């Protein structure tokens, strides 16, 4: 036993035990384990976080079980990555799998949509006493944005369940965009308002805001004033053009698709080119397939497959994939068994699949494993906090860095999550 349990192994064991049981770290950040972990990651200048709302089936997507009755007659197909198969519903993504690290051993205890969504975005369990910030808000808080005018975090087609900036100041919340094909709406001056009138109004608003902030030393007041100032600056900036995807050639627009998800991912690529740090695009489909699994997958997968594949190919061709981390996430998987009564799959947090691509991740790689029917984790379990700690490390954020809520409570970007360093190339 002693020959197997190396110094780093002992440290890893003690660290994980202490964090899991007591919620604290007993080892110094400069220890051998932390030093070894800090040597990887940091290549992601931007993140595109693709969220599949509703709980997308792992068996019907990126963890098929060839020949098993749980497949419901759907086949597994070969991909551009040796030895990696995915569902036949994703023929275009099959050609991009040499870029992708699949994590087939995701696991959670949260089988309710809002709780699973919250955990996926924050790494924390939902509680009535505090709202935790999303990953994008952490990224803007700690890393800022390469573009001084554009928001550092943008949420495209996001749901009301998104936690936004949580306990962090409001100016760190993502800018919401509900129609990615319409540009940044309400950003142009009304027809009867001249530049001179707008400048005067802005000056008055800022003067009143500054006075109010001085008299009301509350961070929300200061955050609101900053939001107003940033919005006014953006309205006069040439960077507004980045939100206009009609500037892309017709061939590129067609490659992504004319549906909301396609337009959102095309906008995400444009935002990456302009230095935006974190962009989340939520698929417009609802993957909550309790009824008629096969028919719903037949209807939904063509557009999603088209867009995800187009995004990876476009980023690669433009030389952006090396510095852009693309992530696909969902709140849980779906049951291996297809119901005889409804023809659908139920909620299944026990095991599911997320994936990463670009920014120093291994390509054509599978981390972890589910059992032979996709019901339980068989090897290398990964929690949502672990995965989010991996994203943080890919961006150059120290997973152990502590920020405090207004009440003084300490929090880290991924709670007790430990980065999955095996996915880094």
Steps between C-alpha positions, in 0.01 A plus 500: 500500500779745591671444167180584318399801706756756382559839661272673251251215535490550877459874458221451246319260731527725806405808300191341348395352835536829683314696236219245471443458874592838644472729197852635558848448366755366747792525260681815390436621149871467433500126572619242249150412384396862450827582326458205265143601416594863439731402217211409273225714352481872444477484120132598472470869419125451447237239585192408297268310733230307311212411729251226410198592711277218622754222548631353175528121478858375519409168340341671199791741453860450616493178703319243287472135596527310169272200472328558832118515517535831688597660166144457374626388161729800449849417374844617609731639232876536462655846528813688397657389830635146508292271716240766585139435403200728544132475413390499138291810582824704479670423166653848464640503853647157423738679262615738775565255782877518452468843667288380793563366851195302610434470872271198516504468878319817605286440806267705720240466775271768356221351288273806493544747214546824691734343755704322236524816291611702802769249593624482142546877483627575853649175639290554814175350623202730490422662836244761610765708681726599209524499121840398367653657188531318171835407346483795264477746787800340669695530176422870460570570867842335500617531139313794351452521124744559218255755360456807718162590348316170454356313800728226625216249530205454264201264530322409177148356517538439872217382724369679812663224707847635424661630826667798327749673733354362823643676805758680283427857381242541224749634246661152496177338380496378139340723238184314392423468129175324414510538121854452369386581147371847592826659611525678833147634533419843648860612442418771246379849587129573444435698183425827683802482734813665364855421610512833686179425689623149584833635625323753723265239642789262562698767682202587721437132576863442591514809720186394686628144520836604642329711765266215590790254528688738729197530726413130476815293554346179374670297230175441308463874449854524365443192283185650350685820415777300334245308293352831382841643414610185316174496301545862395858431387393194301224692319764732353754229421592339169499171690121491467557352155611173655138427596385519136538147362359613164851629432610138461494356148204287401706182491605540863148584613368192322767280658385592851128490414218753498352377831558674835777267617686539171478878510602500865813295436595714201466807720709325766783450251487868407509598867805279556675681216427827679646387832187411699604271784198274559203434270222259586262385227195302607351267242143597417390136519361348817680169546257386773395196295250323726288409200584339164878510533576387145265749332625790711864418430417473133351850509759673718840355423553610137522872582702451820741262326539746212578795725741336745700350214503830309622686808793265561596497132474878466707566812762251381521646150544852640770392745278585796444153643848496655399786731124441526355237730169359374291315758177303470304458823155400622332458840493118498468204268202284424409150610643208300157341486239634260157494662252257346219736596635829362783399269723752679789511746484633856740724693830329580766689699696184583715517188508719189742663256649848464780587260776754438693600189785735421727714721748228587256212548579154371322421176333167430522415869254325733521561874310270729246239415141402567393140547390277214149650481579858605335483840790557740855636497744214449830691506634842604189687624497876429266741676377831362730689740793288375415581139453871574833505685648360179347785299632750752850358482484502120433875522783556746281540809635341816223267624616574856467878469250633755246777451265615775127564482360825647442314827865400512459132408794355303440332164712354222414481131410129510430429867684177587561405136839362399618561140504195273857548386493187285303683230777753446739419217 
